[in-house]
Amino acid sequence: MLIEKTETFIEHDITVEGTKVGTVELYPERNEISRLIIFEPYQNKGYGTQVVQELIVQGYKSLWVRSDNPRAIHVYEKCGFVKGKTHMFEMRWDDANNAVTRSVQT
C-alpha cells in the first residue's frame, strides 16, 4: 500500500508590526480556510476578523468550524459566512471496548 500526499495545505504566519500574533492554514485548491489561530494575548483585538476579511477578498470563501467554538463562529458570521447543514460526524476509536463511537456535531 502506498499513501501519497494529494492535498496541499499552506500555513502562514499572521504578524502585526513584526510580532507573530497567530497562524492561518489555507487550502488553495479549494479556496478554503483550513485553520485560523490567533494567540491568546492577541485575541479580541480584531485580528481574526481582519484576516478573514482579507482572505475573502483573495477568494477564500469556504471553511469548516467546530460547533463548540463560538468565538470562531462569531468572527466568521460577522464576516458574512452562514452556517450550512450539519452533516459531519466525529468518530473516535474507543480503546476500552475496541468499538468506534460516533456523535453528530451540532
FENSULUR-V341454 format. One record per residue. N is the residue number from 0. RES is the residue in three letters. SS is DSSP state (@ for helix, = for strand, . for the rest). PSI is psi in whole degrees, 0 to 359 (none if undefined). Layout:
n:N res:RES ss:SS psi:PSI
n:N res:RES ss:SS psi:PSI
This chain:
n:0 res:MET ss:. psi:140
n:1 res:LEU ss:. psi:128
n:2 res:ILE ss:. psi:116
n:3 res:GLU ss:. psi:145
n:4 res:LYS ss:. psi:122
n:5 res:THR ss:. psi:342
n:6 res:GLU ss:. psi:142
n:7 res:THR ss:. psi:115
n:8 res:PHE ss:. psi:139
n:9 res:ILE ss:= psi:125
n:10 res:GLU ss:= psi:136
n:11 res:HIS ss:= psi:143
n:12 res:ASP ss:= psi:145
n:13 res:ILE ss:= psi:119
n:14 res:THR ss:= psi:147
n:15 res:VAL ss:= psi:117
n:16 res:GLU ss:. psi:44
n:17 res:GLY ss:. psi:356
n:18 res:THR ss:= psi:129
n:19 res:LYS ss:= psi:119
n:20 res:VAL ss:= psi:354
n:21 res:GLY ss:= psi:190
n:22 res:THR ss:= psi:154
n:23 res:VAL ss:= psi:136
n:24 res:GLU ss:= psi:127
n:25 res:LEU ss:= psi:151
n:26 res:TYR ss:= psi:87
n:27 res:PRO ss:@ psi:325
n:28 res:GLU ss:@ psi:335
n:29 res:ARG ss:@ psi:1
n:30 res:ASN ss:. psi:49
n:31 res:GLU ss:= psi:137
n:32 res:ILE ss:= psi:115
n:33 res:SER ss:= psi:323
n:34 res:ARG ss:= psi:140
n:35 res:LEU ss:= psi:124
n:36 res:ILE ss:= psi:124
n:37 res:ILE ss:= psi:123
n:38 res:PHE ss:. psi:147
n:39 res:GLU ss:@ psi:315
n:40 res:PRO ss:@ psi:343
n:41 res:TYR ss:@ psi:4
n:42 res:GLN ss:. psi:159
n:43 res:ASN ss:. psi:28
n:44 res:LYS ss:. psi:5
n:45 res:GLY ss:. psi:1
n:46 res:TYR ss:@ psi:318
n:47 res:GLY ss:@ psi:316
n:48 res:THR ss:@ psi:316
n:49 res:GLN ss:@ psi:318
n:50 res:VAL ss:@ psi:312
n:51 res:VAL ss:@ psi:316
n:52 res:GLN ss:@ psi:319
n:53 res:GLU ss:@ psi:320
n:54 res:LEU ss:@ psi:325
n:55 res:ILE ss:@ psi:316
n:56 res:VAL ss:@ psi:324
n:57 res:GLN ss:. psi:357
n:58 res:GLY ss:. psi:4
n:59 res:TYR ss:. psi:102
n:60 res:LYS ss:. psi:27
n:61 res:SER ss:= psi:144
n:62 res:LEU ss:= psi:165
n:63 res:TRP ss:. psi:143
n:64 res:VAL ss:. psi:142
n:65 res:ARG ss:. psi:139
n:66 res:SER ss:. psi:343
n:67 res:ASP ss:. psi:26
n:68 res:ASN ss:. psi:74
n:69 res:PRO ss:@ psi:330
n:70 res:ARG ss:@ psi:316
n:71 res:ALA ss:@ psi:316
n:72 res:ILE ss:@ psi:318
n:73 res:HIS ss:@ psi:314
n:74 res:VAL ss:@ psi:312
n:75 res:TYR ss:@ psi:318
n:76 res:GLU ss:@ psi:321
n:77 res:LYS ss:@ psi:329
n:78 res:CYS ss:. psi:1
n:79 res:GLY ss:. psi:356
n:80 res:PHE ss:. psi:148
n:81 res:VAL ss:. psi:150
n:82 res:LYS ss:. psi:136
n:83 res:GLY ss:. psi:191
n:84 res:LYS ss:. psi:144
n:85 res:THR ss:. psi:117
n:86 res:HIS ss:. psi:23
n:87 res:MET ss:. psi:154
n:88 res:PHE ss:= psi:144
n:89 res:GLU ss:= psi:126
n:90 res:MET ss:= psi:132
n:91 res:ARG ss:= psi:152
n:92 res:TRP ss:= psi:127
n:93 res:ASP ss:= psi:103
n:94 res:ASP ss:. psi:336
n:95 res:ALA ss:. psi:319
n:96 res:ASN ss:. psi:16
n:97 res:ASN ss:. psi:40
n:98 res:ALA ss:= psi:154
n:99 res:VAL ss:= psi:131
n:100 res:THR ss:= psi:148
n:101 res:ARG ss:= psi:147
n:102 res:SER ss:= psi:139
n:103 res:VAL ss:= psi:132
n:104 res:GLN ss:. psi:135
n:105 res:THR ss:. psi:none
